[in-house]
Amino acid sequence: MAEPIVHSSLMQTVGAVLFGLALLHTFCAKQFEVLAHRHPRHAGLLHLLGEVEVVFGFWAFVLIASMALLAGGTQAIAYAESLQYTEPLFVFVVMVVAASKPVLSIVQRLLAGVARLVPLPTPLVQAWLGLAVVPLLGSLITEPAAMTLAALMLANQIFRDGIPEWLKYGALGVLFVNISIGGTLTSYAAPPVLMVATTWNWDTAFMASTFGWKAALAVLVNASGMAFLLRRHLGQAAQAAGGSDEAMPLAVSLIHLLVLGGVVVLAHHPVLFLGLFLFFLGYTQAYARYQSPLILKEGLLVGFFLAGLVVLGGLQQWWLQPIVSSLAPLALFFGAVALTAVTDNAALTYLGSLIEGISGASQYMLVAGAVTGGGLTVIANAPNPAGVALLKSGFNDGSIGAIGLLLGALLPTAVAALFFLLL
């Protein structure tokens, strides 16, 4: 029987080329925003091309169209339907629920109460909590939920006018790296860990004792260093973020937290968590006076980005897996850090889980490298597009530059690497 053309060398080459173009587009996205301001006549198209969240979805459409031309529409549709879209759907749902006003209100109140107990300026402590404690909470509520909460909490503190642009990129790099490594205290919260946990029999106890405590130390160091750099710029942050709304009934917040918990528990069952999400939408309409507008647009854009990454990434195994399987443990760590920056760390560890007879040392180095490099680019870790969608308005031109993010993440990435390699 002839090999399906979607798995032929021709389609693999086309897929790799389009994946490379998508990566290049990601790095050029901010330039499209600049061009949109210079050429208002074509601003609509340029703004669209400048949306980082649109990039991979756009090139995924190009890939499917190419398949249809080369193999016929039936095979193109079959390929698209053969892929799993549970993660994009979950990230969309958990973003919207976690960003709802009752959830954000109760988390902010709890952290504000903690901040007032610390004998340091409250805005400084709140920024530290957002960069350190919330990412570690990702091990319980999943990394996408932690990213959403942290981004919304920090938006008015750090990612606002009056903060130097280089500090914003530094804080963004710390947030992304801390989210990526902060989910490793459990076996279900970080996508790259989830991909291998069952295959390699890694439970939560193993993750906490092997990865989690090292990650926690790195998170605390990164957050403390960033808070020190920001200390002179946070004096007005409390006023910018202050202002209390109508008192939120505890029952409303608890219902939202229960829905969030239900979505997390049902993360691998899209039919069930989507059903719960539809109930949630009805509930927010019934008690609209306690709600703020749901971030449906931002969530859908992030889901679109991740779905596009799934479609494009499905044709990259042919060149990624030989690289992963050929490296010695230490080389595998640094290779995983580098490859994560241009792929997705969950896809990378999934490929590693397919390697027969991979040693325990290589397993550790692969996952450690994948989570360490998870803050270097927008595509490196599944929650990163959510952070970009929620924080980009605080940057010049309303866009986050790929080079700026890479530079901002280098130092916290190095800190994480040192803790995973030396401890």
N, C-alpha and C positions, 0 to 999 in steps of 0.2 A: 504494500500500500504506500502511495506517495506521501512524503512528509507534508503536513499542512503548511501553507506558505507563511502563516503567521509565526511559525517556528523555524523558517528557513533562514539561511545565511543572509539573504537579501533583506528580509524584514528585520532581522537582528541588527543589520547595519543601519537600516533606515531608523530603527528605534534608537540606536546609540547616537546617531547624528542629531535627531530631534531632541533627545535628552540633553546633548551638549548645547544645542541652541537655546533650550529652556534655561539651562544654567547661565549662559551668557546673558540672556534676557533678564534674569534675576539680578545680575550684577549691574545691569544698565537701567533698571527700572527708575531709579531716581533721576536719571538724565531725561527720561521721557517727561517727568513732572516739570523739570526746568524748561524743556522745550514747549510744554503746554502754556507756560506763562509768557514765553517769547512770541508764540504764534497762536493768538487767541482764535483765529479762524478755524484751526484744526484742534482746538483744545480738548474737545470731547473724545476724539480718538486717542490723542496723546495721553490724556488722563487715564483712559481705560488701559492702555499699554503700560502705564506707570504704576498700576495697582499690582503690587507683588502677589496678592492673593489670586489674581486672575492668570498669572503667568503659566503655571503648570496645567491648569484647566484648558487654557487656550491651545497649548502645544499638544495636549492629549487629543483635542478635537482634530488637530492636524494629523496626528498619528492614525486615528481611526479613519479619517478621510483617505489617507495614503493606503491603508490596508484595503479599504473598499475599492480603490482604483486598481491595486495590484492583485488582490485575491478575490474581490467580489464582496458585495454587501453582507452576504450571509456569514462569511468567515469573520469579517470585521465585527459584526454584532455578536457572534459567538465568542470572540476574544473578550470583548468588553463585558459580556455577561458572565464570563468564567472567573472573573476577579472578585475578591472580597472587599466590600465597601463598609464593613462594620465600623472600622476605626474613624473614617470621615464622618459617618452618621453620629457616632458616639461623641466625637469632639464637638460637633455642632450642638447637640442636645445639652451636653454638660456645660458648654460655654454659656448658653442662654439661661439655664437654671442657676448656675453659680453666680452669674452677673445680675440676677434679679435683686431688686431693692431690699427685700426682707433678708436675704442671705447676706448681702454685703453689709447691711445695717448691723446685724448681730455680730459678724466677724469684726467689724470696725469698733464696735463697742467693747468687745472683749479685749482686743489689742490696745485700744485707748486706755482701758483700765489698767492693763499691765504696764503701759508706758508711763502712766502717772506714778506708779510705785517705784520706778527707777530714778535715782537721784541725778539725772542728766536732763538736758533740754528735751521736752516732750516731742517736738518735731523730729529731732535726731533719732530718738528711740523708735518712733513710729516708722521712720524710713528703714532703720535696721531690722525691725520686725518684719517689714514687707519683703526685705531682701534675704532674710535668714529663716525666720520661723515659718512663713507661709510656704516657701519652697519645700521645707521639710514636711509640712502637712500634706504635701503632694503624695507622700507614701501612704496616706490614709484615704484621701479624697480623689486620688489620681492626679497626674501632672497637668492635664488640660484644665481641670478645675482650679488647681493651685495657680496656674499661670493667669487665668482669668481674674481671680480674686486679687492677686498681687498687682497686676497691671492696673486694675481699677483703683486700688488703694494708693498706688504710687503716682498715678497720673498727675494729680494736683500738687504732689509734694516735690517730685523730681522732674517729671517730663512736662515742663511748663516754661513760659517766658521768664527770663531772669536767670535761668540756669545755663551756664556755658555749654555749648553744643558738645564739646569733647567729654564733659562730665555726664551728659545724657547718654552718649554712646558707651561710656564706661559703665554706667549703671545698668544699661540694657544688656551689655555683655555679662555682667555679674548675675543679673536676673536670669538670663537664658541658661548660663552654665549651672547656676544653683538649682534651677528647676530640673535640668537634665540629670544631675547627680543626686538631687534631693529625693527622688522617687525610688531610690534603691534600698530603702530600709525594709521594704516588703517585696513580695514576688509578683504582685499584680498591678502595681501603679505605674511603672515605667514601661512604655511600649517595647524598648529593646530587651528588657528583662522578661517580659511576658512572652516574647517569641521563643524563648529557650527554656523557660522554667519547667514546663511539663516534660520536655524531651530530656533534659539533663537532671531532672529530679531536684530542682532548687526550690526549697520552700522558704517561707518568711524567716524562719530561724536562721537558715543558712545565709540568706541575703543580709540580715542585720549583722551577723557575726563576721561575714567575709567582706561585704561592701559597705553596709550602712554606716558603721561608726566612722570609717574613713571619710565617707562622703559628708557626714555631718560636721566633722572637723573642718573639712575644706570649705563647706558652706559658711560656717561661722567666720573663718579667716577672710573669705572673700567679702562677705557682708560688712565685717568690721572695717576692713581697709577702705571700702567704698564709702561707708558712713563717715569715716575720718576725712576723706577728701571732700565730702559734701557739707561738712559741719558748718561752714560759714555761709552757705547758700540756703539753709533751710529755715531761717528765722521767720520768713513770711509764709512758709508753706502751710502752717497750721491755719492761718487766716484764709489762705486761698482755698483750703479744703474744708474749712470749718463751716459753721452754719448748720444747725440741726433742723431736721424736718419734723413733720408731725410724728408724735410718738408711735412707734411700731408695736402693735400688739404682739405679745410673745407667742400666742397661738399661731399667728400668721407666719412668723419666722420659723416656728417649729415645723409647720406643714411644708414650707419650702425646703427646709433641711431634710425632712423625711423623703421628699421627692428626689432631692439631690442624692441622698444615700441609696434610694432605690435604683436610680440610674446607674450609680457606681456598681452596685451589686449585680445588676443585669447587663453589665457592659458588653458581654459577649452574646447577647440575645436581642438583636435589633428590633424584632417584632414586639417584644415586651417593653423595652425602654422607649420605643417610639410611641407605643400605646400610652405609657405613663406620661410621656411628654404631651400628648394630645389632651390628657386630663389636666395637666398643669396649665396649658394654654387656656382651657375653659375656666379653671380656677382663678387665674389672673384677671380674666374679664369679669368674673363675678365679684371680685374684690379689687376693682381697679383703683380705688382711692388709696390703696396701700402700695401701689406699683409705680414704677417709672417705666418708660418705654423699653421693651425687651430688645436685646441686641440681635434681632433676627437677621438683619442684613450682614452684620459683621460675622455672625456664626455661619451663615450660608456661604459667604465668601471663603472662609477658612475651610469649610467642608469641601467646597469646589476645588480649592488648592490641593488638599490632601487626596481627593479622588483623582485629580489629574496626575499626582505623583504616583498613585497606585497603578494607573494605566501605563504611564511611561516607564515606571520601575519594573513592570512585569516583563520587559524585554531586555533587562540589563544583567540577568543572571549569568549569561554566557561569558561575560568578561570579568564580572565581579568575583564569582565563586573560585575560579582558578587562582586569583590573587590571594584571596583569604586562605585557601587551603595550602598554599605553597610557602607561607611565611613561618619562621620560627617564633616562639612566644613573644619575645621582646620586640622583634620587628613587627609582629602582628598588632601589638598595642599601638605603636606609632602609625602603622598602616591603617588601623581602624579609626584613629583620630582623623587622619587625612581623608580617608574615604567617606567618613561620616559627613564631612563638610560638603561633599559633592553628591551625596545620596541621602538616604534617611537611615538613622541608626537602627531602627527596628528592622528595616529590610536587610541591613548588613548582618545583624545577629541571626536573623532567620536563615540566611544563606549559610552561616556558620553552623547552625543546628542540623543542616543537611549533610555535613561532612562526617563520613563514617570514621570512627576510631579517634576523633579529636581528643587530645590529652586534656587533663584537668587544668594544667597551666595555660594552655592555649584558650580554653573556655574562659578562664578568668581574664586573660589579657584582651580577648576579643570584646567582651562585655564592658570591661573597664575602659578600654579605648573608645568604644562606641558612645558611652555616656559622657566621657570626658570631652569629646569633641562635639557634643550636642548643642553648644551655644555659638559655634563659629559662623553659621549661616542660618538663613531663614528655614531652609529645608532640612537641616541637620536633625531636628527633633520635632515630633508631631505637634507639640503645643506652641512652637515658636511662631507660626503664622497667626495664632490667636493674640499673642503679645504684640505683634506688628500691627494687626488690625486695630487694637485698642489704644496703642501708644503713638502711632505715626503722626497724629495731628500735632503732637508736641515738638516735632522736629521741623527744621527749616524746609520749606516747600511742601510741608505735609507728607513727607516721604522719608523712609529710613534707607540710607545708603548701605549697600552690601559691604563695601570696603570699611566704612565706619563701624559697622557691627563686628566685622572680623577683627579690626584693631582693638575695639573695646573688649572683645572676648579673649584676646590672647593671654593676658596676665592671669585672669581667673582660671582659664583652661590649664595654664602651666601649674598653678597651685593644685588643682584637682589631680593632674598627672603625677605630681610629686607625692601626694598623699597615697594614691593608688599604687605607685611603684615602690615607695620606700617603706611603707608601714606594713 
